[in-house]
Amino acid sequence: MRKRSGGRRPGDASASQPNRGGNDVHPVAGTEPAADTSAPIEVPAEAGEERPAGDALQQNLLDRLLYKGVLPRYAFPTDVATFYVFDLGNTRGPMPAFRFTPSQGLAIALSQYAPGKEVWIANKRYTSGALYSPIKGERARAWQQRKFYYECSNCHYARTESLAEGHRGERLDCPACGARDAFGEARYWIRPPGFAHPVYVNEDTSPDDQPARSYATRAKLEAPAPPEGAAWIEVTPRVRRHYMRERLLVTNAGPLHDGYSYCTLCGRIEPSAVQSGQLSGPHRKPYPDERAPECPGARTTHGICLGMDFITDILLLSLRVEPPVRLAPGFLPTEVALRTVSEALARASCDVLELEPGEVQADFRAALTTEGQSGLEAEVYLYDTLPGGAGFARLAGERAGEVFNAALAALDGCDCDVSCYKCLRSFKNKFEHDRLDRHIGGDLLRYLIRGTRPVLARSRLDRARETLAEDLRRQGGGRLTVECDTSVDVPTIGRVVLPILVTNTNGQRRVVCITHPLTAATPSDEKLEALAEFTPFVLDPVHEFKVRRNLPRATRDVLAAFGPGA
């Protein structure tokens, strides 16, 4: 299998997207240009794919200046996607008329208008089932400008490549976390020009029908961090900052991450995970076409992704830790800690800068360094959501100390169990509420700001210990003796309290201790560390998050350590 270096930075892609109006739902008369009935697009074969040459002279200058942020994009909103509902009663000849054309920003439309989704307009339910544009040739150009999309199955780092720099189905080693063959499989990625309700689909669907669920990713930063040197500015001994204007990537990979099946001839599209099979053969076109209402269906490709990219202001924060603290990529406690810190910093930035909530957002990734792969460095990036950027991320960097302290104060000042709408939750992160934990996030922020090693609160430690001990007794079925807080005197160490002492019928003993999720392999008690190093006792660390989130797995791992028949 071919391997390529993961550190290469792809060139920026042009974003040619006309302004199709605001965000209001309104009836439209039949005055639009002719429907997209351009010539069929040849889909390259799997074995030998085409490599179209990129010609900068073919790009629209105004679109390029808007994409690069040279012109203010808030005055020329190009990142807009429209959902078209055709009006057959008023359509005459090749000029389609529309009943409704609601519009959304493309980043939102990738979720709300995703193929298979239901769209409610004027108390009627419509279904997104086609990519469509009334501008002749625009859908064809979108397909011709497609790229390859790579995403790591371990840490979810993602980027796009041109057709000349990869091949479909390719797997690479992840440049972020280093996981072997986890970066891919490469699949087609296109920027949708618009969406449509297929003209032949009844608008009154059964309430029992469940639409396919798919949502766009958060904005992902694919650009590498600057090298060591003057580009970084220290915030604390463990936090550095760097301002940049770079490209962010938003992608919808479809339900179950299986992508979409897309007919390049007529624009019909459906989730690959729940495909009907109709696109593989002749099927009806999604737009009005009295002369030839049937599509031959000979140009269907499967597993494609829909997405967009945009350039904005970004504040990159490098977070460095030292053992025993680790931020291992793909490790659930790491994801929870960094997701929580990202949300807290984004909220704090808006509060410190006196902005509306959501004008600054954040995400994270493993640092694209050897330290990142070993869990000793991670990156959080704050970015402006205003098209083209407004300088908020730069200002947040200049006041980074205030932002970090405000984020920690918000997490420590709440009285909820793990997260709530007062401290962390919002409608925007509703699908990630189970990844928010103010205690773990607060411990990481405290470590980054003050150097304080993460330690579990006594109440959480006791609750986890009692829960695990009780489950071990139950699962042991009389074959195990489980004791809590047993004291033993150890020469050269002194008296040591064993959190959970487990003994099987053969007299084999193991000590189980609850650890902090960010120091999962190391107990907080120095005497317990010495116990494992200098005595015959065998120590099994189990982090609190595993007990709280996956008790059966935690118990099973302890029992498995005794061997068969334990």
C-alpha positions in Angstrom: 0.0 0.0 0.0 1.5 3.4 -1.0 2.5 5.7 1.8 2.9 9.4 1.6 4.2 12.0 4.0 1.4 13.4 6.1 2.9 16.8 6.7 2.4 18.2 3.2 0.0 21.1 3.0 -2.4 21.1 0.1 -3.0 24.2 -2.0 -6.1 26.3 -1.4 -9.1 25.4 -3.6 -11.2 28.1 -5.1 -14.7 28.5 -3.9 -17.0 29.7 -6.7 -20.4 30.2 -5.3 -22.8 32.9 -6.3 -25.0 34.8 -3.8 -28.5 33.3 -3.9 -30.2 35.5 -1.4 -30.8 35.8 2.3 -32.1 33.4 4.9 -35.8 34.0 4.5 -38.3 31.5 3.0 -40.2 33.1 0.2 -42.1 32.0 -2.9 -40.3 32.7 -6.2 -41.7 33.3 -9.6 -40.5 31.4 -12.6 -37.9 33.9 -13.6 -34.7 31.9 -12.8 -32.3 30.8 -15.6 -32.7 27.4 -17.2 -32.2 24.4 -15.0 -28.9 22.6 -14.7 -29.2 20.4 -17.8 -25.5 20.5 -18.8 -23.9 17.7 -20.6 -23.2 14.5 -18.7 -20.1 14.4 -16.6 -17.8 11.5 -17.3 -17.0 9.7 -14.0 -13.4 8.3 -14.1 -13.0 4.6 -13.7 -11.7 3.2 -10.4 -8.5 2.0 -12.0 -7.4 5.1 -13.9 -8.9 8.3 -12.7 -8.6 11.6 -14.6 -6.2 14.3 -13.3 -7.7 17.6 -14.5 -5.2 20.4 -14.7 -5.8 23.4 -12.5 -5.8 26.6 -14.4 -5.8 29.7 -12.2 -6.8 31.9 -15.2 -10.1 30.0 -15.3 -11.0 31.1 -11.8 -13.4 34.0 -11.2 -11.3 36.9 -9.9 -14.0 38.2 -7.6 -14.7 34.8 -6.1 -11.0 34.3 -5.5 -10.6 37.6 -3.8 -13.6 36.8 -1.6 -12.3 33.4 -0.8 -8.9 34.7 0.2 -10.5 37.4 2.4 -9.1 40.3 0.4 -12.7 41.6 0.1 -15.1 41.5 3.0 -17.3 38.4 2.6 -20.0 39.7 4.9 -20.8 42.2 2.2 -20.8 39.5 -0.5 -22.2 36.3 1.2 -20.9 33.5 -1.1 -21.1 30.7 1.4 -24.9 30.3 0.9 -26.8 27.2 -0.1 -30.4 27.2 -1.3 -33.0 24.4 -1.0 -35.2 24.4 -4.1 -38.8 23.3 -4.2 -40.1 23.2 -7.8 -43.5 24.6 -8.9 -44.8 22.4 -11.7 -47.9 24.4 -12.1 -46.0 27.5 -13.1 -43.1 25.9 -15.0 -43.2 26.6 -18.7 -40.7 25.0 -21.0 -37.1 24.8 -19.9 -37.5 27.6 -17.4 -38.3 26.0 -14.0 -40.4 27.9 -11.4 -40.0 27.4 -7.7 -42.5 27.4 -4.9 -39.9 28.0 -2.2 -36.2 28.7 -2.1 -35.1 29.0 1.6 -31.3 29.6 2.1 -28.8 28.9 4.8 -25.1 29.4 5.2 -23.4 26.4 3.7 -21.9 25.2 6.9 -25.4 25.0 8.4 -27.0 23.7 5.1 -24.6 20.8 5.1 -26.6 19.5 8.1 -30.0 20.9 7.7 -30.3 20.3 3.9 -28.2 17.1 3.9 -29.5 14.4 1.4 -32.2 12.3 3.1 -33.1 15.1 5.6 -36.7 16.4 5.9 -37.2 20.1 5.4 -40.4 21.7 6.7 -41.7 24.7 4.8 -45.1 26.3 5.2 -46.3 23.3 7.2 -45.3 20.9 4.4 -42.6 18.3 4.7 -40.1 18.1 1.8 -37.1 15.8 1.4 -33.6 16.7 0.3 -32.8 14.3 -2.5 -30.8 16.2 -5.2 -27.9 18.5 -5.7 -29.2 21.3 -7.9 -28.5 24.8 -9.2 -30.6 26.9 -11.6 -27.3 28.3 -13.0 -26.3 26.3 -16.1 -23.2 24.3 -15.6 -22.6 25.1 -11.9 -23.3 21.5 -10.7 -21.0 20.2 -13.4 -18.2 22.6 -12.2 -18.7 21.4 -8.6 -18.1 17.8 -9.7 -15.1 18.8 -11.9 -13.5 20.6 -8.9 -13.9 17.6 -6.6 -11.1 16.5 -4.3 -10.2 13.6 -2.2 -11.1 13.6 1.5 -9.1 11.9 4.2 -10.1 11.6 7.8 -8.4 9.6 10.6 -10.5 6.9 12.2 -8.6 7.3 15.4 -8.2 11.1 16.1 -10.5 12.5 13.3 -7.9 14.8 11.8 -8.9 15.6 8.3 -7.8 17.2 5.1 -8.5 17.3 1.3 -6.1 16.6 -1.6 -6.4 17.3 -5.3 -7.1 14.4 -7.6 -3.5 14.6 -8.8 -2.1 14.0 -5.3 -4.0 10.8 -4.3 -6.2 8.0 -5.4 -9.6 6.8 -4.4 -9.6 4.3 -1.5 -6.1 5.3 -0.5 -5.1 4.8 3.2 -2.2 6.6 4.8 -0.6 6.8 8.2 -2.2 9.7 10.1 0.1 12.8 10.2 -1.5 13.8 13.5 -1.7 10.8 15.8 0.5 8.5 13.7 -2.0 5.6 13.6 -1.0 3.3 10.8 -3.3 3.1 7.8 -6.0 5.1 9.7 -6.0 8.2 7.4 -8.6 7.4 4.8 -10.0 5.6 2.9 -9.8 8.6 0.4 -13.2 9.4 -1.1 -14.6 12.1 -3.4 -15.4 15.4 -1.7 -17.5 18.1 -3.4 -18.9 21.5 -2.5 -22.6 21.3 -3.2 -24.0 24.2 -5.2 -27.5 23.8 -3.7 -30.1 21.2 -2.7 -33.5 20.3 -4.0 -36.7 18.3 -3.3 -37.1 15.9 -6.2 -40.0 17.1 -8.3 -41.6 13.6 -8.4 -41.5 13.0 -4.6 -44.8 13.6 -2.7 -44.4 16.4 -0.3 -46.7 14.7 2.3 -44.6 11.9 3.6 -45.7 9.5 6.4 -44.9 10.7 9.9 -43.6 7.2 10.6 -40.7 7.7 8.1 -37.4 8.4 9.8 -35.0 10.6 7.8 -31.4 9.5 7.6 -29.4 11.3 10.2 -26.1 13.0 9.2 -24.4 16.1 10.4 -21.4 18.2 9.3 -18.2 18.0 11.2 -16.9 20.9 13.2 -14.5 23.2 11.3 -11.2 21.2 11.0 -7.8 22.9 10.7 -5.5 21.0 8.3 -2.6 23.5 8.1 0.5 22.5 10.1 1.6 24.6 13.0 4.6 26.9 12.6 8.0 25.5 13.5 9.7 26.1 16.7 11.0 29.7 17.1 9.8 33.3 17.1 6.4 32.4 15.6 5.1 31.2 19.0 4.4 33.5 21.9 4.3 32.0 25.4 1.2 32.4 27.5 2.2 30.1 30.3 5.1 27.7 30.6 2.8 25.0 29.1 0.8 27.1 26.6 1.9 28.9 23.5 -0.1 30.9 21.0 0.2 31.7 17.3 -2.1 33.8 15.1 -2.8 32.7 11.5 -5.2 33.1 8.6 -5.8 29.7 7.3 -8.3 27.3 5.7 -10.9 25.4 7.7 -12.7 22.4 6.5 -16.4 21.4 7.2 -17.6 18.0 5.9 -20.7 15.8 6.0 -19.7 12.2 5.4 -23.3 10.9 5.5 -25.1 8.6 8.0 -22.8 6.0 9.5 -19.9 7.8 7.8 -20.7 5.9 4.6 -21.0 8.9 2.4 -23.6 9.5 -0.4 -24.5 7.9 -3.7 -24.6 10.5 -6.4 -25.8 10.5 -10.0 -23.6 13.0 -11.8 -25.9 13.0 -14.8 -29.0 14.4 -13.1 -27.9 15.3 -9.5 -30.0 12.7 -7.6 -28.3 11.9 -4.3 -29.1 9.6 -1.4 -27.2 8.3 1.7 -25.1 5.3 0.8 -26.1 3.7 4.2 -29.8 3.6 3.3 -29.6 3.7 -0.5 -32.7 2.6 -2.4 -30.8 1.1 -5.3 -32.7 3.2 -7.8 -29.6 5.3 -8.8 -27.8 2.3 -10.2 -30.3 2.0 -13.1 -32.7 4.4 -15.0 -34.6 6.7 -12.7 -36.5 10.0 -12.9 -34.7 13.3 -12.9 -35.2 15.4 -9.8 -36.0 18.6 -11.8 -38.7 19.2 -14.4 -37.8 18.1 -17.9 -40.7 17.4 -20.2 -38.6 16.3 -23.1 -36.6 13.7 -21.2 -37.9 13.0 -17.7 -35.8 9.8 -17.3 -32.1 9.7 -16.4 -30.3 6.7 -17.8 -28.4 6.3 -14.4 -25.1 5.3 -16.0 -22.9 7.7 -14.0 -23.5 7.0 -10.3 -20.6 7.1 -7.8 -20.9 5.9 -4.2 -19.4 7.1 -0.9 -18.9 10.8 -1.7 -18.7 13.5 1.0 -20.2 17.0 0.8 -18.3 19.9 2.3 -17.0 23.4 2.2 -13.8 25.3 3.2 -13.2 28.9 4.2 -10.4 31.1 5.3 -10.7 32.9 8.6 -8.8 34.3 11.6 -7.4 31.5 13.8 -5.7 31.5 17.1 -3.7 28.3 17.5 -2.9 27.2 21.1 -0.2 24.6 21.7 -0.8 22.7 25.0 2.2 20.9 26.4 2.1 18.3 29.2 4.6 16.2 30.9 4.3 12.6 32.3 2.4 11.4 34.1 -0.2 13.7 32.4 -0.9 12.6 28.9 -3.3 13.7 26.1 -3.1 10.5 24.0 -4.9 10.9 20.6 -8.0 8.7 20.3 -8.2 8.2 24.1 -11.8 9.1 25.3 -10.6 11.1 28.4 -8.4 13.1 26.1 -11.3 13.9 23.8 -13.5 14.9 26.8 -10.8 17.1 28.3 -9.9 18.9 25.1 -13.6 19.2 24.0 -14.4 20.8 27.4 -11.4 23.1 27.3 -12.3 24.1 23.7 -15.8 25.0 24.6 -14.7 26.8 27.8 -12.1 28.9 25.9 -14.6 29.8 23.1 -17.2 31.0 25.7 -14.6 32.8 27.7 -13.3 34.6 24.6 -16.7 35.9 23.8 -17.2 37.1 27.4 -13.8 38.8 27.7 -14.1 40.5 24.3 -17.8 41.3 24.9 -19.0 39.5 21.8 -22.2 37.6 21.0 -22.0 33.9 21.9 -20.9 31.9 19.0 -18.8 34.6 17.2 -15.7 32.7 18.3 -15.7 28.9 18.2 -13.1 26.3 18.9 -11.9 22.8 18.2 -8.9 20.7 18.9 -6.5 18.2 17.3 -3.4 16.2 18.1 -0.3 18.4 17.4 1.3 17.4 14.1 4.6 16.6 15.9 6.2 13.6 17.5 5.1 15.0 20.9 1.6 15.0 19.7 1.7 11.4 18.6 3.0 10.4 22.1 0.3 12.4 23.9 2.6 15.2 25.2 1.2 18.0 23.0 -2.2 18.9 21.7 -3.6 21.9 19.9 -6.8 23.9 20.4 -7.7 26.5 17.8 -10.1 29.4 18.2 -11.6 30.9 15.0 -13.9 33.7 13.9 -17.2 32.4 12.6 -17.8 35.7 10.6 -17.0 35.0 6.9 -13.5 36.1 6.2 -12.7 36.7 9.8 -13.1 39.9 11.9 -9.9 39.8 14.0 -11.6 38.4 17.1 -9.2 35.4 17.3 -6.3 37.8 17.2 -7.7 39.9 20.0 -8.4 36.7 22.1 -4.7 35.8 21.7 -3.6 39.2 22.9 -5.7 38.7 26.0 -5.0 34.9 26.3 -4.2 35.1 30.0 -7.6 36.6 30.8 -9.3 34.1 28.5 -7.7 31.1 30.2 -8.5 32.4 33.7 -12.1 33.3 32.8 -12.6 29.8 31.3 -11.3 28.1 34.5 -13.4 30.4 36.7 -16.5 29.4 34.7 -15.9 25.7 35.1 -15.0 25.9 38.8 -17.9 28.3 39.6 -20.7 26.0 38.4 -22.5 23.7 40.7 -23.6 21.0 38.1 -22.5 17.4 38.1 -20.5 17.3 34.8 -21.9 20.1 32.5 -25.0 22.2 32.0 -26.2 25.2 30.0 -24.8 27.6 32.5 -21.2 26.5 32.1 -20.6 24.5 28.9 -23.7 23.3 27.0 -25.4 25.1 24.1 -27.6 24.2 21.2 -24.6 24.2 18.9 -22.8 21.4 20.9 -26.0 19.4 21.6 -24.5 16.3 20.0 -21.4 16.5 22.2 -22.9 17.0 25.6 -21.6 13.5 26.6 -18.1 14.8 25.8 -18.3 17.7 28.3 -17.0 17.4 31.8 -16.2 20.5 33.8 -14.2 18.6 36.4 -11.7 17.0 33.9 -11.6 20.2 31.8 -11.0 22.3 34.9 -8.2 20.0 36.1 -6.5 20.3 32.7 -6.8 24.1 32.6 -5.5 24.3 36.2 -2.5 22.2 35.1 -1.8 24.4 32.0 -2.1 27.7 33.9 -0.6 26.8 37.3 1.2 23.5 36.8 -1.0 21.8 39.4 -1.1 18.0 38.8 -4.6 16.7 38.1 -6.1 15.0 41.2 -9.5 13.6 41.6 -11.9 15.2 44.1 -12.4 12.9 47.1 -16.1 12.5 46.5 -15.5 11.2 42.9 -12.7 9.0 44.0 -14.8 7.3 46.8 -17.8 6.9 44.5 -15.8 5.3 41.8 -14.0 3.0 44.2 -17.2 1.8 45.9 -18.9 1.3 42.5 -16.1 -0.8 41.1 -15.6 -2.9 44.3 -19.3 -3.8 44.4 -19.3 -4.8 40.8 -16.2 -7.0 41.3 -18.0 -8.8 44.2 -21.0 -9.3 42.0 -19.1 -10.5 38.9 -16.7 -12.6 41.0 -19.4 -15.0 41.9 -17.8 -16.1 45.2 -14.4 -16.8 43.6 -13.0 -13.5 44.7 -12.6 -11.7 48.0 -12.8 -7.9 47.6 -11.7 -5.6 50.4 -11.7 -1.8 50.4 -9.2 0.5 52.2 -7.1 -2.3 53.6 -3.9 -1.0 55.4 -0.6 -2.9 55.2 2.9 -2.1 56.6 5.6 -2.2 54.0 9.3 -2.0 54.8 11.0 1.2 53.6 7.5 2.6 52.6 5.5 2.5 55.7 1.8 2.1 56.1 0.0 2.0 52.8 -3.8 2.0 52.3 -4.9 -0.3 49.5 -8.0 1.2 47.8 -9.3 -2.2 46.5 -7.6 -5.5 47.4 -8.8 -8.4 45.3 -7.8 -12.0 46.2 -8.8 -15.1 44.2 -9.2 -18.7 45.5 -5.6 -19.5 44.6 -4.3 -16.7 46.9 -3.3 -14.5 44.0 -3.7 -10.8 45.0 -4.0 -7.7 43.0 -4.4 -4.1 44.1 -6.8 -1.9 42.1 -6.6 1.8 42.4 -8.7 4.6 40.9 -6.7 7.1 38.9 -7.4 10.5 37.3 -8.4 10.2 33.6 -5.5 12.4 32.6 -2.9 10.4 34.6 -4.6 7.1 33.8 -1.5 4.9 34.3 -0.2 6.5 37.5 -1.9 6.7 40.9 -2.0 10.0 42.7 -0.6 8.4 45.9 3.2 8.2 45.8 3.1 5.3 48.3 1.0 3.3 45.8 3.5 4.0 43.1 6.3 2.7 45.3 4.2 -0.3 46.3 4.0 -1.5 42.7 7.7 -0.8 42.1 9.3 -2.3 45.2 7.0 -5.0 46.5 5.4 -8.2 45.1 2.0 -6.5 45.0 0.6 -6.1 41.5 -1.1 -2.8 40.9 -4.0 -2.3 38.4 -4.8 1.3 37.7 -8.3 2.0 36.5 -9.2 5.6 35.6 -12.4 7.1 37.1 -13.8 7.9 33.7 -13.8 4.2 32.7 -15.7 3.3 35.9 -18.3 6.0 35.4 -18.8 5.5 31.6 -18.1 1.8 31.1 -18.3 -0.1 34.3 -18.7 -3.6 32.7 -15.4 -3.1 30.7 -13.6 -1.9 33.8 -14.7 -4.9 35.8 -13.9 -7.3 32.9 -10.4 -5.9 32.6 -9.7 -6.5 36.3 -11.0 -10.0 36.2 -9.1 -10.8 33.0 -5.8 -9.9 34.8 -6.2 -12.9 37.0 -6.3 -15.2 34.0 -8.8 -17.9 33.1 -11.2 -19.1 35.7 -10.8 -16.0 37.9 
